[in-house]
Structures are given as C-alpha cells and as structure tokens.
Amino acid sequence: MEIINQQSAVRTDNQLLALTHASQLLTYVTGFGGLIVPLVIWLTSKDSVEGMDEHGRSIINFQLTLLLWLAISIPAILLLGLGLLGILFVGVVGFIMPIVNAVRAANGESPSQFSTIRFI
C-alpha cells in the first residue's frame, strides 16, 4: 500500500477574513446568526486560510463578551436604569467593531481586541 503525502496548501484570503468579520452584523439584520455564521466559517476554514484561526478566535471572543455584557446589563436596568447604558454600549460597539475589524482584515492586519475578554 502506498501512502501519498497530501499536504493542504494554506492560502491567503483577506476577503474571506473580512467577510467573516462582516457576518457578525447578521445579528442586526436577522436577530441571530452573528455568532453562528462566523463560528461555522472559522471551524471549516481555520486550517486552510492563513490568519483565520487568529481572526476566528477574535470574533468568537468578541461575541461571547457582548453576550456577557448584555446578560449583565439586562438585570442592571433595575439599578437606576444603568443597564440601559450597558445595552447602548453593546449595541454601538457590536456594530462598529465588526466593521473596523473587517477593514483591518481586508488590509492584512490583525484584529482589534477592544473591550474583549479572551475566552478561547
């Protein structure tokens, strides 16, 4: 039996990286999908696209951080309405940072880790 060496070629695909970051905005369009779609893209192409592992981890950590901030902010509404500021923060940062990171990914730069807790 002959074993053939099958090495997968790692390719540079900045457009896929930018699309992965932009797919986080599906939450604002459909109400869900901002975590699921980037997770599927990351898991299917992290070994074949250069930089996908770094960007995918950044996206998942960012989305989990936003969910944590949201989970803290909702009960904090009872505390003099301070949770409303937290929800506003999550909404604004959750909209702006995927766009910023998509532009950075398209330019071949590493993603920004603004207000992100590293879970993975």
N, C-alpha and C positions, 0 to 999 in steps of 0.2 A: 504494500500500500504506500502510495506516495503522498507526502504531505506538502501542500503548496502554501508558501508563505503569502498570506493575504494581509497586507498592511493597509489600513484605511488612511487615506490621504486627508490631512487636516487642511481645510481651505479657509481663506479669509473672506468673510461675508458680512461687511458692515451694514448692508441693507437689512439683512435678517436680524441683526442685533438691534437696529433702530426700530424695526417692525415689532420686535419682542417688547421693547420699552413702550412703544405706542399702543400696543394691545392692552396695556393697563387701563387705558381710557374707556374700555368697553363697560366698565362699571357705571360710567356716567351716561352711556347710551342705553344699555340693556338692564342695568341694575345688578348684574353679576357678570362674571367672566374676567374681571380684572386680575384675579389670582389664578384661575383655572387655565386660561389660554396661555399665559406666559409659562406656567408650570409645565404644560404639555410640550410647548416648543423647546423649553430648556431641557427636559428629560429626553426628548427624541434627538436633539442635535448637539448635546454638550460635548460629545466625543469627536464630532466631525467638523465643527466650526471653531476656529481659533477665537478665544476670548468669550465663548458662550457660557462657559462654566462660571467665570467671574461675574458676567452681566446677569446671568440667571439667578445666581445666589443673591446678588444685589436686589433684584426685583422681588424675589420671594421674601427676603428680609424686610424690604420696604413695605410690602403689602401686609405682612404679619404685624409690623409696627403700627401701620394705620389701623388695623383691626383692633389692636390693643388699646390705642388711643381712643378709638370710638367706644370700646367697651368700658373704658374708664369715664369717658365724657357723658355718656347717657345717664348713669346714676348721679353724676355730679350736677345735673340740671337742678336737682332738689336743693343743692347748696348755693343758694342765692343766684342761680342761673349761670354759674361759672362753666357748666358743661356746654352751654351754647357757644362759648368762646373756643372750647376744645373741638366741638363739631365743626365750627367755622374754620379752624386751623387745619383739621383733617381734610376738609373739602378743598381748601385753597392749595395746600401742599400736595395733596393727592392728585390735583390737576396739573400743577406747574412742574413738579419734579419729573414725571414721565416724559414730558416734552423736552426738558433740559437734558435729560439722560439720553433721549433718542438722538438729539443733535450731537451730543458728545460721542455716542456710539457711531454715528454716521461719519464723524471726523476721525475715528480710530482711537479715541481717548477712553480712559477708564471711567466708570460711572461715579457720580457724586453720591456720597453717603450721608447727605443732610438729614438729620433727625431720624436716623435708622439704628435700631438695635440689631445686633448680629446674632440671630438665632442659629443660622446654618453656617 
